[in-house]
Amino acid sequence: MNIFLELTLFRAKIKSFGAIPTDEDIALMLPILKEKTFKKGEIILKAGEICSEAYYITKGLMRCFHQMPNDTQKTYVISCEHNLFTEHSSFISQRPSLDYIEALEDTNVMYFNYDDLMALYKKSHEWESFGRKISDINFIAAKNRLHTLMNDDAATRYRKFLESYKDSIHRIPQNVIASYLGITPQSLSRLKREIDGN
């Protein structure tokens, strides 16, 4: 991993959320930022565990999903390179998660843990402001996702998915796409034939 390049991209991602960390702010972050690799299919967080880590994906693909009693899965979030990712509700509340985190590919991340982040907030107003912005963004994203699931038909949900994940859709397993859309793999196959001819 080119750590200098990844830190540059990480800083650009932070700025895209409206936070403007100074060189001093970045210097405060560096000691708590660590690296880790997950294997494809690895379950990183299980339901019932407390999510204590937040990730910046440098390579790979991750998802957050809920395991239903009938053994089906509901995928809530899929994220790829140069995005921040965690099970946000458990991370913020430090209460047991209802959901799982899985690596969909071999995945490299930079990450920090909850306690270190809280200590960083006390040292830097800019990082504390960044944390609030991330919470706001996650709240809005969750509301938009719920609105789509409740109000859009399957074809509309699929078109929105294609737009949101156009650069990585070929990497996402079909059963995961179906679980994200709230439909069966068979229904997804029909939609693909109708909409994009595949």
N, C-alpha and C positions, 0 to 999 in steps of 0.2 A: 504494500500500500504506500502510495506517495502521500505521507502525512501532511506535508506542506500544502499540496493541492487540495486534499480533503478538508483541511482547516479553512482554506480560502473559500471553498464551496459551502462549508458549514456556516461561515460568517455571512456569506451572501444569502443563505436561507434564513438566517436569523433576521437580517435586514429586511427581507421580504415580508416579515411579520410586523414590521414597523418599529423594531428595536434597533438602536444604533450603538452597539458596544464599542467602546474605545479600546485602544491597545492595552490599557490597564485592565479593563474588564475582561478581555481575552486572556490576559496573563493570569487573572484570578481563576478562570475556567480551566486552564490547561492542566493543573495538578489533579483535578478530579475526573478528567476525561480519560477513559480507558478503552482498550480494543478487545474485541471478542469475535469468534467465528462460530457459526451454527451450521450443522449439517442439514441437507435437504430432508424434510419430514420431521425434524427435531421439534418436540414440544418444549417451548421455552418457558411457558407459564401454564399451569393447570388451574382449573376452577377450584376454588377453595384456598389457593395460595395468595399471598399478598404480593402485588407487583411492586418491586422495590427498585426497578431499573427503567430508564428511558433511553431509547436508541436513536442514533443517527445512522441511517443505512448507507454504507459506502459501496456495497455491492450485494445484489441479491433481492429477495422478495419475501415479505412477511404478511401474515394475516392475523386478524383477531376473529374468533368464532365461538359460537355457543353450541354445546352439545345437547340436543333435545332428547327427551326420554325414549323416543322411538328410534334412536340411533341416527337420526338425520342431523345435519349440521346447518347452522345459520351463520354465514359469514357477514360480519359487520364492516370490516375495514380491510383493504388490501393496500400495501404500500411498497414502493420500490426505491431505487437509489436516490440519494440526496433529499430524503424526507425524514422528519422526526416521527417516531413511532413508539407507542406504549399502550397498555390497557389503562386508559386515562382515569377512569373513575376509581379504580383500585389504587393507582399510583398516587392520586391526589388525596384520597381519603385514608390511605393505608389500612384499608379493610380488605377482607378476602374477595378475590375476583369471582365473578359469575361465569367468566369466559376463559378461553384458552388463547395463547399466542403460539403460532407455528411458523417455522421457516419453510417456505415453499420451494426454495432453492438453497444451495450452499450460499450462506449469507455472512458478509463481514459488516461489523458495526463498530462505531465509536459509541460509548455509553457513559452515563453517570448514574449514581444511585440517589435515592430520595434524601437521605440524611445529608449527603454532601451538597445536594442542590439547595436544601433549606439553609444550610450554613452559608452558601454562596449568596442567597437572597439577602441575608443580614449584612453582608459585606458590600453589596452593590445594588443601588437603586435601579440601574439599567437592567440587571438580570431579574430583579423582582418584577419590574414592569414587563419584561419578556414573558415571565411565567403567567402573568394575568392575561396577556395577549393570546398565549397558547390556549389557555382555558376558554377564553371567549371564542376562539376559532373552532375549538372542539365542540363547544356548545352549539354553535351555528351549524357546523357540519352534521352533528347528530340530529338536529331539528330538520334540516333539509333531507337527510336520509329517511327519517320517519315520514315526512310529508310525501316523499316519492313512493315509499312502500304502501302508504295508505291510500294514495290518490291516483297514481299512474298505473296504466295497464302494463302488462308484461313487455309489450313491444316498445313502449315509451321508456321503460326502465332499461331495456337492453340498448336502445339508442343512446341514452345518457351514459351508460356504462362504456359503450364504444368511444364516446367523446372523451370521457374522463381518463380512460386507460388505453388510448390509441397507440401509445408508444410501447406498451408492455403487454397488451392483450394476448399476443402469441405465446407468452411465457406462462400464462395463468391456466392451470388445469380446468377442463370444461366442467367438472363436478363442482369446483370452487366457484366458478362464474355462476353456475345455476344456483348454488346456495346463497350467493350474494344477491341474486335477483329474486330469490324466493320462489323459484320454480323447479320442476324436476329436470334432470338432464335430457329426458326425452322432449320436453317442451322447449328446452333451449335449442335442441337440434332442429326442431320445426321452425323456430324463430330465425335461426341462422339461415335456413333455406329460403325463408320468405324475404328476409331483409337484405342479406349480403350474398345470397346464392351459394353458400357453403353447406 
